Amino acid sequence: MIKSIKDFFSEKIDTSEQKSQTSSEDAVSIATCALLLEMAHADSEFSGDERDHIISVLKSSYSITENDAKELIRLSELERTESTDLWQFTNLINQNYSRDEKIQVAEILWSIIYKDGKVDQHEEYLMRKLTYLLDLDHQDMIAAKFNARDNLK
């Protein structure tokens, strides 16, 4: 599986100098996508709207094509299902993202929750857990929640 992840991203990289820089970025991309997928699965209903929303977010956030976004989802889903916890993903994000970038991830997570029109108790629990794991304040998470809700309108 690690080989397929490396192969996927090595096709997108031109020079060896970029490889070392992007390998860390690739791991963070997979970690972020894995969290998005975890949230989409939290209520046991991974809808087509949620999948389309994740694809859209990946395309705009990482400047990739729709096919590349689908492949990133596939690879991240493999990582997510094989992981024993979320710490490995949040740790990578904490090491590579600023506080503002983590708040943006939180907004995206909330937008996934709101995509089906209801907030499930499992989704709320997961957001509380991710607030702690991403080393964000409760106020940051509430602001992200309101921003995501307001952007739906």
N, C-alpha and C positions, 0 to 999 in steps of 0.2 A: 504494500500500500504506500509506503514512504516513497518508493521508486515512482509510482504513478503520480504522486504529488510533485516530486522533483521534475519528472518529465513534463507535466502540465506547465509548470512555470518556466522551465528551461526553454521551451518553445517561444516564450514571450520575451526572452532576454537576448540582447545582441552581443554584448561584450563580457569578458570574464570579470572586468572591474565592476560591472553592474551586478554580476551574479552574487557577490558577497553581500552587497547592500540589499538586494531584493530578496535574498533567501530569508532574511529576518522579516521583511515586509510580507512575504508569502505566508510565513507561519502565522503572523498576526492576522492576515486576511482570513486564513482558515479558522483561526481561533474566534474571530469576530463572527464569521458566518456560522460557526458551530453554535454560538450563543443565540444567534437569530433563529436557527433551526430548533434549538432547545425550547425557546419561548414559543415558537409556532406549534410545537408538539405538546406543550404544557397542559393544554386543555383537552388533549386526546383527539383534537380535530384539526388536522393540518389541511386547511382549505386551499383551493386553487387561487383564491384572492390573496391569501397569505404568501403562497409560493410566488405569485406574480409580483407582489410587493417586494419580497426579498430579492428577486431578480432585478427589479428596477433599482433598488437601493445599491446592490452590488455593481451594477452597470455604471451608475452615477458616481459612486464612491471610489471605485477603482479604475474607472475609465476602461472597461472591458466590454466585449461584445456579449450579446445574449447567450450565444453558445458557450462562451468562456464562463459566464455567470452560472449557467446550468452545470457545467463541469465542476466549478468551484463548490456548488451546492452538493454535488455527488460526492466529491472528495471530503468535504466537511461533514457530511452525513456519516460517512465511514468512520471518521475520527470521533464524531460525537457518540456513535453507537458502541464504539470500542473503548471509550473512556470510562473510568470508574467514578469520576467526579468532574466538576466544572473548574476546579482550581487550576488545572493545567492551561486552560484557555484564558481565564482571567489573569493569571500570572503573566502570560505573554503580553496581554493587553496592558497591564499595569507597568511592565518594563518598557513598553514602546510608545504608549499614548500619553499625551498630556491630560490634565484634568478636564479641559474643555473637550478634547476628543472623546474621552470616556463619557462625558455628559451627552455628546452627540450619539454615541452608541446607545445610551439609556433612552434617548428620545426615539431612536429607531425601534428599540425593543418595545416601548410603549405603543408605538404606531402599529406594531404587529398585534399587540393585545387588542387594540381598538378596531382592527381591520374587520373582525367578525361582528362588531356592534355590541359586544358584551365583555365584561371583565370577570373572568373565572377566578375562583379562590386559589387555584393552583398557580395561575399566572401571577396573582398578587404575591403569593408566597415566594415564587421564583424571583420576582423583582426585589423583594426585601433581601433575599439571599444574595442576589447579584449586587445590590447596593453595598453590602458588606464586602463581598469578594473584590469588587472594583474600587474599594477604598473611597467611596463617595459618601457625602453627607446625606442625611434624610432630606434636607432642604434642596439639594441638587436633584435628587430623584423626584421630588414633588414638582419642581420647576420643569423637569424633563417631561413629566406626566402631563402637566398643563399645556406645555408647548406642543406635544404630540396631539393632544385632544383638540387644541385650537387650530392646528394645521389641517385637521380633517374637515373643517367647516369651509 
